[in-house]
Amino acid sequence: MVILAVLFPIQLILLGKVSLWFAFFFTGGGLGIWWLIEIFLTPSRVDERNGKIATEIIRNIKTIM
């Protein structure tokens, strides 16, 4: 899954980094350098985003109860 995310960096759009995605796309992935960097950055970005979503869900559940 990480390989697909790195080859087609749709995760940047899903994480709200649209301008970074455009830069990635129009430079061809920084001539390959960004692809190598994305292999290491993508998992931590996704974990951070998932943590924020989980915190928001827990907060909403507490307000309902």
Predicted model as a PDB file, atoms N, CA, C, CB and O in Angstrom, pLDDT in the B-factor column:
MODEL        1                                                                  
ATOM      1  N   MET A   1       0.821  -1.192   0.000  1.00 60.00           N  
ATOM      2  CA  MET A   1       0.000   0.000   0.000  1.00 60.00           C  
ATOM      3  C   MET A   1       0.867   1.259   0.000  1.00 60.00           C  
ATOM      4  CB  MET A   1      -0.935  -0.004   1.204  1.00 60.00           C  
ATOM      5  O   MET A   1       0.548   2.243  -0.668  1.00 60.00           O  
ATOM      6  N   VAL A   2       1.969   1.216   0.759  1.00 63.00           N  
ATOM      7  CA  VAL A   2       2.863   2.378   0.805  1.00 63.00           C  
ATOM      8  C   VAL A   2       3.470   2.623  -0.567  1.00 63.00           C  
ATOM      9  CB  VAL A   2       3.979   2.175   1.856  1.00 63.00           C  
ATOM     10  O   VAL A   2       3.636   3.771  -0.978  1.00 63.00           O  
ATOM     11  N   ILE A   3       3.801   1.553  -1.277  1.00 67.00           N  
ATOM     12  CA  ILE A   3       4.395   1.709  -2.613  1.00 67.00           C  
ATOM     13  C   ILE A   3       3.417   2.412  -3.545  1.00 67.00           C  
ATOM     14  CB  ILE A   3       4.799   0.332  -3.200  1.00 67.00           C  
ATOM     15  O   ILE A   3       3.812   3.306  -4.293  1.00 67.00           O  
ATOM     16  N   LEU A   4       2.147   2.020  -3.509  1.00 66.00           N  
ATOM     17  CA  LEU A   4       1.155   2.702  -4.348  1.00 66.00           C  
ATOM     18  C   LEU A   4       0.990   4.162  -3.944  1.00 66.00           C  
ATOM     19  CB  LEU A   4      -0.193   1.987  -4.264  1.00 66.00           C  
ATOM     20  O   LEU A   4       0.833   5.033  -4.800  1.00 66.00           O  
ATOM     21  N   ALA A   5       1.025   4.426  -2.654  1.00 66.00           N  
ATOM     22  CA  ALA A   5       0.882   5.802  -2.176  1.00 66.00           C  
ATOM     23  C   ALA A   5       2.058   6.656  -2.612  1.00 66.00           C  
ATOM     24  CB  ALA A   5       0.751   5.830  -0.654  1.00 66.00           C  
ATOM     25  O   ALA A   5       1.898   7.845  -2.887  1.00 66.00           O  
ATOM     26  N   VAL A   6       3.225   6.065  -2.675  1.00 63.00           N  
ATOM     27  CA  VAL A   6       4.408   6.820  -3.085  1.00 63.00           C  
ATOM     28  C   VAL A   6       4.399   7.047  -4.590  1.00 63.00           C  
ATOM     29  CB  VAL A   6       5.692   6.085  -2.664  1.00 63.00           C  
ATOM     30  O   VAL A   6       4.751   8.132  -5.054  1.00 63.00           O  
ATOM     31  N   LEU A   7       4.003   6.045  -5.351  1.00 69.00           N  
ATOM     32  CA  LEU A   7       3.975   6.196  -6.809  1.00 69.00           C  
ATOM     33  C   LEU A   7       2.895   7.170  -7.262  1.00 69.00           C  
ATOM     34  CB  LEU A   7       3.754   4.845  -7.472  1.00 69.00           C  
ATOM     35  O   LEU A   7       3.097   7.944  -8.198  1.00 69.00           O  
ATOM     36  N   PHE A   8       1.758   7.125  -6.598  1.00 72.00           N  
ATOM     37  CA  PHE A   8       0.644   8.012  -6.917  1.00 72.00           C  
ATOM     38  C   PHE A   8       0.286   8.751  -5.634  1.00 72.00           C  
ATOM     39  CB  PHE A   8      -0.596   7.215  -7.498  1.00 72.00           C  
ATOM     40  O   PHE A   8      -0.583   8.288  -4.894  1.00 72.00           O  
ATOM     41  N   PRO A   9       0.921   9.877  -5.347  1.00 76.00           N  
ATOM     42  CA  PRO A   9       0.818  10.518  -4.026  1.00 76.00           C  
ATOM     43  C   PRO A   9      -0.543  11.160  -3.748  1.00 76.00           C  
ATOM     44  CB  PRO A   9       1.884  11.566  -3.897  1.00 76.00           C  
ATOM     45  O   PRO A   9      -0.620  12.346  -3.428  1.00 76.00           O  
ATOM     46  N   ILE A  10      -1.602  10.380  -3.869  1.00 77.00           N  
ATOM     47  CA  ILE A  10      -2.939  10.876  -3.588  1.00 77.00           C  
ATOM     48  C   ILE A  10      -3.092  11.213  -2.112  1.00 77.00           C  
ATOM     49  CB  ILE A  10      -3.987   9.851  -4.007  1.00 77.00           C  
ATOM     50  O   ILE A  10      -3.963  12.001  -1.742  1.00 77.00           O  
ATOM     51  N   GLN A  11      -2.242  10.617  -1.256  1.00 76.00           N  
ATOM     52  CA  GLN A  11      -2.332  10.879   0.179  1.00 76.00           C  
ATOM     53  C   GLN A  11      -2.091  12.343   0.492  1.00 76.00           C  
ATOM     54  CB  GLN A  11      -1.336  10.019   0.939  1.00 76.00           C  
ATOM     55  O   GLN A  11      -2.600  12.850   1.491  1.00 76.00           O  
ATOM     56  N   LEU A  12      -1.327  13.032  -0.339  1.00 78.00           N  
ATOM     57  CA  LEU A  12      -1.091  14.459  -0.103  1.00 78.00           C  
ATOM     58  C   LEU A  12      -2.392  15.243  -0.234  1.00 78.00           C  
ATOM     59  CB  LEU A  12      -0.036  15.008  -1.087  1.00 78.00           C  
ATOM     60  O   LEU A  12      -2.634  16.177   0.530  1.00 78.00           O  
ATOM     61  N   ILE A  13      -3.222  14.872  -1.189  1.00 79.00           N  
ATOM     62  CA  ILE A  13      -4.515  15.537  -1.353  1.00 79.00           C  
ATOM     63  C   ILE A  13      -5.425  15.186  -0.180  1.00 79.00           C  
ATOM     64  CB  ILE A  13      -5.178  15.133  -2.698  1.00 79.00           C  
ATOM     65  O   ILE A  13      -6.096  16.056   0.375  1.00 79.00           O  
ATOM     66  N   LEU A  14      -5.445  13.916   0.193  1.00 78.00           N  
ATOM     67  CA  LEU A  14      -6.309  13.482   1.292  1.00 78.00           C  
ATOM     68  C   LEU A  14      -5.897  14.095   2.619  1.00 78.00           C  
ATOM     69  CB  LEU A  14      -6.294  11.973   1.404  1.00 78.00           C  
ATOM     70  O   LEU A  14      -6.733  14.279   3.503  1.00 78.00           O  
ATOM     71  N   LEU A  15      -4.606  14.415   2.767  1.00 77.00           N  
ATOM     72  CA  LEU A  15      -4.113  15.026   3.994  1.00 77.00           C  
ATOM     73  C   LEU A  15      -4.210  16.552   3.961  1.00 77.00           C  
ATOM     74  CB  LEU A  15      -2.679  14.607   4.236  1.00 77.00           C  
ATOM     75  O   LEU A  15      -3.794  17.226   4.904  1.00 77.00           O  
ATOM     76  N   GLY A  16      -4.763  17.095   2.863  1.00 81.00           N  
ATOM     77  CA  GLY A  16      -4.961  18.539   2.771  1.00 81.00           C  
ATOM     78  C   GLY A  16      -3.745  19.305   2.293  1.00 81.00           C  
ATOM     79  O   GLY A  16      -3.685  20.523   2.464  1.00 81.00           O  
ATOM     80  N   LYS A  17      -2.787  18.636   1.707  1.00 80.00           N  
ATOM     81  CA  LYS A  17      -1.571  19.284   1.216  1.00 80.00           C  
ATOM     82  C   LYS A  17      -1.627  19.354  -0.315  1.00 80.00           C  
ATOM     83  CB  LYS A  17      -0.292  18.515   1.694  1.00 80.00           C  
ATOM     84  O   LYS A  17      -0.778  18.788  -1.004  1.00 80.00           O  
ATOM     85  N   VAL A  18      -2.624  20.044  -0.824  1.00 85.00           N  
ATOM     86  CA  VAL A  18      -2.872  20.095  -2.263  1.00 85.00           C  
ATOM     87  C   VAL A  18      -1.741  20.813  -3.000  1.00 85.00           C  
ATOM     88  CB  VAL A  18      -4.206  20.790  -2.545  1.00 85.00           C  
ATOM     89  O   VAL A  18      -1.324  20.373  -4.071  1.00 85.00           O  
ATOM     90  N   SER A  19      -1.245  21.911  -2.437  1.00 86.00           N  
ATOM     91  CA  SER A  19      -0.160  22.636  -3.109  1.00 86.00           C  
ATOM     92  C   SER A  19       1.100  21.777  -3.192  1.00 86.00           C  
ATOM     93  CB  SER A  19       0.146  23.953  -2.372  1.00 86.00           C  
ATOM     94  O   SER A  19       1.826  21.843  -4.184  1.00 86.00           O  
ATOM     95  N   LEU A  20       1.365  20.988  -2.181  1.00 81.00           N  
ATOM     96  CA  LEU A  20       2.513  20.085  -2.218  1.00 81.00           C  
ATOM     97  C   LEU A  20       2.309  19.010  -3.276  1.00 81.00           C  
ATOM     98  CB  LEU A  20       2.742  19.441  -0.841  1.00 81.00           C  
ATOM     99  O   LEU A  20       3.259  18.610  -3.949  1.00 81.00           O  
ATOM    100  N   TRP A  21       1.069  18.540  -3.427  1.00 81.00           N  
ATOM    101  CA  TRP A  21       0.778  17.549  -4.456  1.00 81.00           C  
ATOM    102  C   TRP A  21       1.023  18.124  -5.847  1.00 81.00           C  
ATOM    103  CB  TRP A  21      -0.668  17.059  -4.333  1.00 81.00           C  
ATOM    104  O   TRP A  21       1.612  17.459  -6.698  1.00 81.00           O  
ATOM    105  N   PHE A  22       0.571  19.363  -6.082  1.00 85.00           N  
ATOM    106  CA  PHE A  22       0.808  19.989  -7.377  1.00 85.00           C  
ATOM    107  C   PHE A  22       2.305  20.116  -7.659  1.00 85.00           C  
ATOM    108  CB  PHE A  22       0.141  21.367  -7.433  1.00 85.00           C  
ATOM    109  O   PHE A  22       2.762  19.836  -8.767  1.00 85.00           O  
ATOM    110  N   ALA A  23       3.051  20.533  -6.662  1.00 84.00           N  
ATOM    111  CA  ALA A  23       4.503  20.654  -6.834  1.00 84.00           C  
ATOM    112  C   ALA A  23       5.117  19.291  -7.136  1.00 84.00           C  
ATOM    113  CB  ALA A  23       5.155  21.266  -5.572  1.00 84.00           C  
ATOM    114  O   ALA A  23       5.981  19.174  -8.005  1.00 84.00           O  
ATOM    115  N   PHE A  24       4.676  18.275  -6.428  1.00 82.00           N  
ATOM    116  CA  PHE A  24       5.161  16.912  -6.643  1.00 82.00           C  
ATOM    117  C   PHE A  24       4.851  16.461  -8.063  1.00 82.00           C  
ATOM    118  CB  PHE A  24       4.533  15.940  -5.624  1.00 82.00           C  
ATOM    119  O   PHE A  24       5.711  15.918  -8.756  1.00 82.00           O  
ATOM    120  N   PHE A  25       3.613  16.693  -8.488  1.00 79.00           N  
ATOM    121  CA  PHE A  25       3.155  16.242  -9.799  1.00 79.00           C  
ATOM    122  C   PHE A  25       3.891  16.954 -10.932  1.00 79.00           C  
ATOM    123  CB  PHE A  25       1.655  16.465  -9.934  1.00 79.00           C  
ATOM    124  O   PHE A  25       4.358  16.310 -11.872  1.00 79.00           O  
ATOM    125  N   PHE A  26       3.995  18.274 -10.847  1.00 83.00           N  
ATOM    126  CA  PHE A  26       4.570  19.040 -11.949  1.00 83.00           C  
ATOM    127  C   PHE A  26       6.091  18.966 -12.024  1.00 83.00           C  
ATOM    128  CB  PHE A  26       4.155  20.466 -11.830  1.00 83.00           C  
ATOM    129  O   PHE A  26       6.666  19.323 -13.052  1.00 83.00           O  
ATOM    130  N   THR A  27       6.751  18.518 -10.975  1.00 83.00           N  
ATOM    131  CA  THR A  27       8.207  18.346 -11.044  1.00 83.00           C  
ATOM    132  C   THR A  27       8.589  16.885 -11.246  1.00 83.00           C  
ATOM    133  CB  THR A  27       8.867  18.883  -9.772  1.00 83.00           C  
ATOM    134  O   THR A  27       9.765  16.525 -11.188  1.00 83.00           O  
ATOM    135  N   GLY A  28       7.579  16.049 -11.485  1.00 76.00           N  
ATOM    136  CA  GLY A  28       7.873  14.636 -11.678  1.00 76.00           C  
ATOM    137  C   GLY A  28       8.408  13.989 -10.419  1.00 76.00           C  
ATOM    138  O   GLY A  28       9.292  13.134 -10.477  1.00 76.00           O  
ATOM    139  N   GLY A  29       7.880  14.389  -9.300  1.00 70.00           N  
ATOM    140  CA  GLY A  29       8.332  13.840  -8.029  1.00 70.00           C  
ATOM    141  C   GLY A  29       9.711  14.329  -7.655  1.00 70.00           C  
ATOM    142  O   GLY A  29      10.492  13.612  -7.028  1.00 70.00           O  
ATOM    143  N   GLY A  30      10.006  15.567  -8.047  1.00 73.00           N  
ATOM    144  CA  GLY A  30      11.324  16.107  -7.746  1.00 73.00           C  
ATOM    145  C   GLY A  30      12.420  15.304  -8.419  1.00 73.00           C  
ATOM    146  O   GLY A  30      13.505  15.107  -7.872  1.00 73.00           O  
ATOM    147  N   LEU A  31      12.102  14.842  -9.633  1.00 75.00           N  
ATOM    148  CA  LEU A  31      13.022  14.000 -10.410  1.00 75.00           C  
ATOM    149  C   LEU A  31      13.400  12.731  -9.645  1.00 75.00           C  
ATOM    150  CB  LEU A  31      14.292  14.790 -10.769  1.00 75.00           C  
ATOM    151  O   LEU A  31      14.525  12.242  -9.748  1.00 75.00           O  
ATOM    152  N   GLY A  32      12.464  12.217  -8.895  1.00 74.00           N  
ATOM    153  CA  GLY A  32      12.665  10.959  -8.188  1.00 74.00           C  
ATOM    154  C   GLY A  32      13.075  11.110  -6.734  1.00 74.00           C  
ATOM    155  O   GLY A  32      12.945  10.168  -5.953  1.00 74.00           O  
ATOM    156  N   ILE A  33      13.560  12.266  -6.366  1.00 80.00           N  
ATOM    157  CA  ILE A  33      14.033  12.455  -4.990  1.00 80.00           C  
ATOM    158  C   ILE A  33      12.863  12.474  -4.010  1.00 80.00           C  
ATOM    159  CB  ILE A  33      14.841  13.760  -4.872  1.00 80.00           C  
ATOM    160  O   ILE A  33      12.935  11.874  -2.938  1.00 80.00           O  
ATOM    161  N   TRP A  34      11.783  13.168  -4.384  1.00 78.00           N  
ATOM    162  CA  TRP A  34      10.617  13.231  -3.498  1.00 78.00           C  
ATOM    163  C   TRP A  34      10.020  11.856  -3.261  1.00 78.00           C  
ATOM    164  CB  TRP A  34       9.560  14.157  -4.078  1.00 78.00           C  
ATOM    165  O   TRP A  34       9.500  11.575  -2.181  1.00 78.00           O  
ATOM    166  N   TRP A  35      10.095  10.988  -4.283  1.00 76.00           N  
ATOM    167  CA  TRP A  35       9.551   9.648  -4.093  1.00 76.00           C  
ATOM    168  C   TRP A  35      10.281   8.925  -2.970  1.00 76.00           C  
ATOM    169  CB  TRP A  35       9.645   8.841  -5.392  1.00 76.00           C  
ATOM    170  O   TRP A  35       9.657   8.236  -2.163  1.00 76.00           O  
ATOM    171  N   LEU A  36      11.567   9.077  -2.918  1.00 79.00           N  
ATOM    172  CA  LEU A  36      12.331   8.443  -1.841  1.00 79.00           C  
ATOM    173  C   LEU A  36      11.968   9.041  -0.480  1.00 79.00           C  
ATOM    174  CB  LEU A  36      13.840   8.594  -2.096  1.00 79.00           C  
ATOM    175  O   LEU A  36      11.848   8.319   0.510  1.00 79.00           O  
ATOM    176  N   ILE A  37      11.796  10.342  -0.441  1.00 80.00           N  
ATOM    177  CA  ILE A  37      11.441  11.009   0.809  1.00 80.00           C  
ATOM    178  C   ILE A  37      10.038  10.604   1.259  1.00 80.00           C  
ATOM    179  CB  ILE A  37      11.528  12.536   0.647  1.00 80.00           C  
ATOM    180  O   ILE A  37       9.802  10.412   2.452  1.00 80.00           O  
ATOM    181  N   GLU A  38       9.112  10.474   0.319  1.00 77.00           N  
ATOM    182  CA  GLU A  38       7.728  10.114   0.646  1.00 77.00           C  
ATOM    183  C   GLU A  38       7.625   8.728   1.268  1.00 77.00           C  
ATOM    184  CB  GLU A  38       6.865  10.177  -0.601  1.00 77.00           C  
ATOM    185  O   GLU A  38       6.717   8.469   2.057  1.00 77.00           O  
ATOM    186  N   ILE A  39       8.540   7.843   0.922  1.00 78.00           N  
ATOM    187  CA  ILE A  39       8.524   6.506   1.518  1.00 78.00           C  
ATOM    188  C   ILE A  39       8.625   6.607   3.035  1.00 78.00           C  
ATOM    189  CB  ILE A  39       9.679   5.643   0.959  1.00 78.00           C  
ATOM    190  O   ILE A  39       7.992   5.835   3.757  1.00 78.00           O  
ATOM    191  N   PHE A  40       9.416   7.554   3.515  1.00 84.00           N  
ATOM    192  CA  PHE A  40       9.622   7.692   4.953  1.00 84.00           C  
ATOM    193  C   PHE A  40       8.623   8.641   5.616  1.00 84.00           C  
ATOM    194  CB  PHE A  40      11.022   8.174   5.217  1.00 84.00           C  
ATOM    195  O   PHE A  40       8.291   8.456   6.786  1.00 84.00           O  
ATOM    196  N   LEU A  41       8.142   9.645   4.898  1.00 81.00           N  
ATOM    197  CA  LEU A  41       7.252  10.637   5.493  1.00 81.00           C  
ATOM    198  C   LEU A  41       5.787  10.226   5.505  1.00 81.00           C  
ATOM    199  CB  LEU A  41       7.389  11.925   4.765  1.00 81.00           C  
ATOM    200  O   LEU A  41       5.045  10.621   6.404  1.00 81.00           O  
ATOM    201  N   THR A  42       5.366   9.452   4.538  1.00 79.00           N  
ATOM    202  CA  THR A  42       3.954   9.105   4.417  1.00 79.00           C  
ATOM    203  C   THR A  42       3.399   8.386   5.649  1.00 79.00           C  
ATOM    204  CB  THR A  42       3.751   8.243   3.203  1.00 79.00           C  
ATOM    205  O   THR A  42       2.335   8.772   6.132  1.00 79.00           O  
ATOM    206  N   PRO A  43       4.068   7.366   6.175  1.00 83.00           N  
ATOM    207  CA  PRO A  43       3.484   6.699   7.355  1.00 83.00           C  
ATOM    208  C   PRO A  43       3.294   7.624   8.552  1.00 83.00           C  
ATOM    209  CB  PRO A  43       4.356   5.543   7.767  1.00 83.00           C  
ATOM    210  O   PRO A  43       2.278   7.529   9.240  1.00 83.00           O  
ATOM    211  N   SER A  44       4.242   8.509   8.814  1.00 86.00           N  
ATOM    212  CA  SER A  44       4.093   9.408   9.965  1.00 86.00           C  
ATOM    213  C   SER A  44       3.005  10.450   9.721  1.00 86.00           C  
ATOM    214  CB  SER A  44       5.422  10.107  10.272  1.00 86.00           C  
ATOM    215  O   SER A  44       2.282  10.810  10.651  1.00 86.00           O  
ATOM    216  N   ARG A  45       2.878  10.935   8.502  1.00 81.00           N  
ATOM    217  CA  ARG A  45       1.807  11.887   8.184  1.00 81.00           C  
ATOM    218  C   ARG A  45       0.439  11.247   8.370  1.00 81.00           C  
ATOM    219  CB  ARG A  45       1.953  12.404   6.744  1.00 81.00           C  
ATOM    220  O   ARG A  45      -0.471  11.862   8.925  1.00 81.00           O  
ATOM    221  N   VAL A  46       0.299  10.019   7.908  1.00 81.00           N  
ATOM    222  CA  VAL A  46      -0.984   9.322   8.024  1.00 81.00           C  
ATOM    223  C   VAL A  46      -1.299   9.030   9.489  1.00 81.00           C  
ATOM    224  CB  VAL A  46      -0.967   8.010   7.208  1.00 81.00           C  
ATOM    225  O   VAL A  46      -2.440   9.194   9.921  1.00 81.00           O  
ATOM    226  N   ASP A  47      -0.302   8.600  10.250  1.00 88.00           N  
ATOM    227  CA  ASP A  47      -0.526   8.354  11.681  1.00 88.00           C  
ATOM    228  C   ASP A  47      -0.957   9.623  12.404  1.00 88.00           C  
ATOM    229  CB  ASP A  47       0.742   7.793  12.331  1.00 88.00           C  
ATOM    230  O   ASP A  47      -1.847   9.583  13.253  1.00 88.00           O  
ATOM    231  N   GLU A  48      -0.333  10.742  12.073  1.00 88.00           N  
ATOM    232  CA  GLU A  48      -0.688  12.017  12.706  1.00 88.00           C  
ATOM    233  C   GLU A  48      -2.123  12.401  12.365  1.00 88.00           C  
ATOM    234  CB  GLU A  48       0.282  13.134  12.264  1.00 88.00           C  
ATOM    235  O   GLU A  48      -2.884  12.819  13.238  1.00 88.00           O  
ATOM    236  N   ARG A  49      -2.486  12.261  11.103  1.00 85.00           N  
ATOM    237  CA  ARG A  49      -3.846  12.600  10.668  1.00 85.00           C  
ATOM    238  C   ARG A  49      -4.869  11.677  11.328  1.00 85.00           C  
ATOM    239  CB  ARG A  49      -3.962  12.509   9.130  1.00 85.00           C  
ATOM    240  O   ARG A  49      -5.918  12.136  11.778  1.00 85.00           O  
ATOM    241  N   ASN A  50      -4.570  10.386  11.387  1.00 88.00           N  
ATOM    242  CA  ASN A  50      -5.485   9.437  12.030  1.00 88.00           C  
ATOM    243  C   ASN A  50      -5.642   9.736  13.515  1.00 88.00           C  
ATOM    244  CB  ASN A  50      -4.986   8.003  11.839  1.00 88.00           C  
ATOM    245  O   ASN A  50      -6.731   9.584  14.068  1.00 88.00           O  
ATOM    246  N   GLY A  51      -4.563  10.160  14.162  1.00 93.00           N  
ATOM    247  CA  GLY A  51      -4.636  10.530  15.569  1.00 93.00           C  
ATOM    248  C   GLY A  51      -5.555  11.719  15.795  1.00 93.00           C  
ATOM    249  O   GLY A  51      -6.325  11.742  16.756  1.00 93.00           O  
ATOM    250  N   LYS A  52      -5.476  12.714  14.905  1.00 91.00           N  
ATOM    251  CA  LYS A  52      -6.354  13.878  15.014  1.00 91.00           C  
ATOM    252  C   LYS A  52      -7.810  13.489  14.821  1.00 91.00           C  
ATOM    253  CB  LYS A  52      -5.961  14.941  13.994  1.00 91.00           C  
ATOM    254  O   LYS A  52      -8.689  13.967  15.539  1.00 91.00           O  
ATOM    255  N   ILE A  53      -8.061  12.623  13.853  1.00 90.00           N  
ATOM    256  CA  ILE A  53      -9.438  12.182  13.593  1.00 90.00           C  
ATOM    257  C   ILE A  53      -9.963  11.378  14.774  1.00 90.00           C  
ATOM    258  CB  ILE A  53      -9.511  11.340  12.297  1.00 90.00           C  
ATOM    259  O   ILE A  53     -11.114  11.555  15.173  1.00 90.00           O  
ATOM    260  N   ALA A  54      -9.144  10.499  15.340  1.00 93.00           N  
ATOM    261  CA  ALA A  54      -9.569   9.695  16.487  1.00 93.00           C  
ATOM    262  C   ALA A  54      -9.881  10.577  17.685  1.00 93.00           C  
ATOM    263  CB  ALA A  54      -8.490   8.673  16.855  1.00 93.00           C  
ATOM    264  O   ALA A  54     -10.866  10.347  18.388  1.00 93.00           O  
ATOM    265  N   THR A  55      -9.047  11.589  17.923  1.00 94.00           N  
ATOM    266  CA  THR A  55      -9.288  12.512  19.029  1.00 94.00           C  
ATOM    267  C   THR A  55     -10.600  13.262  18.834  1.00 94.00           C  
ATOM    268  CB  THR A  55      -8.127  13.504  19.162  1.00 94.00           C  
ATOM    269  O   THR A  55     -11.359  13.453  19.784  1.00 94.00           O  
ATOM    270  N   GLU A  56     -10.863  13.683  17.609  1.00 93.00           N  
ATOM    271  CA  GLU A  56     -12.107  14.392  17.312  1.00 93.00           C  
ATOM    272  C   GLU A  56     -13.318  13.487  17.522  1.00 93.00           C  
ATOM    273  CB  GLU A  56     -12.089  14.923  15.874  1.00 93.00           C  
ATOM    274  O   GLU A  56     -14.338  13.934  18.046  1.00 93.00           O  
ATOM    275  N   ILE A  57     -13.221  12.236  17.124  1.00 93.00           N  
ATOM    276  CA  ILE A  57     -14.325  11.294  17.295  1.00 93.00           C  
ATOM    277  C   ILE A  57     -14.597  11.067  18.777  1.00 93.00           C  
ATOM    278  CB  ILE A  57     -14.013   9.954  16.595  1.00 93.00           C  
ATOM    279  O   ILE A  57     -15.750  11.064  19.207  1.00 93.00           O  
ATOM    280  N   ILE A  58     -13.538  10.879  19.557  1.00 92.00           N  
ATOM    281  CA  ILE A  58     -13.700  10.660  20.999  1.00 92.00           C  
ATOM    282  C   ILE A  58     -14.329  11.877  21.652  1.00 92.00           C  
ATOM    283  CB  ILE A  58     -12.346  10.344  21.660  1.00 92.00           C  
ATOM    284  O   ILE A  58     -15.197  11.745  22.516  1.00 92.00           O  
ATOM    285  N   ARG A  59     -13.892  13.067  21.240  1.00 92.00           N  
ATOM    286  CA  ARG A  59     -14.446  14.303  21.786  1.00 92.00           C  
ATOM    287  C   ARG A  59     -15.937  14.410  21.458  1.00 92.00           C  
ATOM    288  CB  ARG A  59     -13.684  15.527  21.234  1.00 92.00           C  
ATOM    289  O   ARG A  59     -16.732  14.827  22.300  1.00 92.00           O  
ATOM    290  N   ASN A  60     -16.314  14.033  20.229  1.00 91.00           N  
ATOM    291  CA  ASN A  60     -17.729  14.100  19.834  1.00 91.00           C  
ATOM    292  C   ASN A  60     -18.566  13.066  20.590  1.00 91.00           C  
ATOM    293  CB  ASN A  60     -17.871  13.882  18.316  1.00 91.00           C  
ATOM    294  O   ASN A  60     -19.716  13.337  20.935  1.00 91.00           O  
ATOM    295  N   ILE A  61     -18.007  11.898  20.847  1.00 89.00           N  
ATOM    296  CA  ILE A  61     -18.738  10.882  21.592  1.00 89.00           C  
ATOM    297  C   ILE A  61     -18.990  11.358  23.030  1.00 89.00           C  
ATOM    298  CB  ILE A  61     -17.960   9.545  21.589  1.00 89.00           C  
ATOM    299  O   ILE A  61     -20.069  11.143  23.582  1.00 89.00           O  
ATOM    300  N   LYS A  62     -17.989  12.001  23.623  1.00 86.00           N  
ATOM    301  CA  LYS A  62     -18.134  12.488  25.002  1.00 86.00           C  
ATOM    302  C   LYS A  62     -19.203  13.580  25.084  1.00 86.00           C  
ATOM    303  CB  LYS A  62     -16.785  13.026  25.529  1.00 86.00           C  
ATOM    304  O   LYS A  62     -19.927  13.657  26.077  1.00 86.00           O  
ATOM    305  N   THR A  63     -19.310  14.420  24.059  1.00 85.00           N  
ATOM    306  CA  THR A  63     -20.321  15.473  24.107  1.00 85.00           C  
ATOM    307  C   THR A  63     -21.740  14.915  23.925  1.00 85.00           C  
ATOM    308  CB  THR A  63     -20.031  16.520  23.032  1.00 85.00           C  
ATOM    309  O   THR A  63     -22.710  15.500  24.406  1.00 85.00           O  
ATOM    310  N   ILE A  64     -21.846  13.798  23.238  1.00 82.00           N  
ATOM    311  CA  ILE A  64     -23.160  13.182  23.038  1.00 82.00           C  
ATOM    312  C   ILE A  64     -23.655  12.545  24.322  1.00 82.00           C  
ATOM    313  CB  ILE A  64     -23.104  12.135  21.920  1.00 82.00           C  
ATOM    314  O   ILE A  64     -24.844  12.594  24.635  1.00 82.00           O  
ATOM    315  N   MET A  65     -22.741  11.952  25.055  1.00 73.00           N  
ATOM    316  CA  MET A  65     -23.147  11.234  26.282  1.00 73.00           C  
ATOM    317  C   MET A  65     -23.321  12.238  27.337  1.00 73.00           C  
ATOM    318  CB  MET A  65     -22.123  10.159  26.720  1.00 73.00           C  
ATOM    319  O   MET A  65     -23.661  11.891  28.468  1.00 73.00           O  
TER     320      MET A  65                                                      
ENDMDL                                                                          
END                                                                             
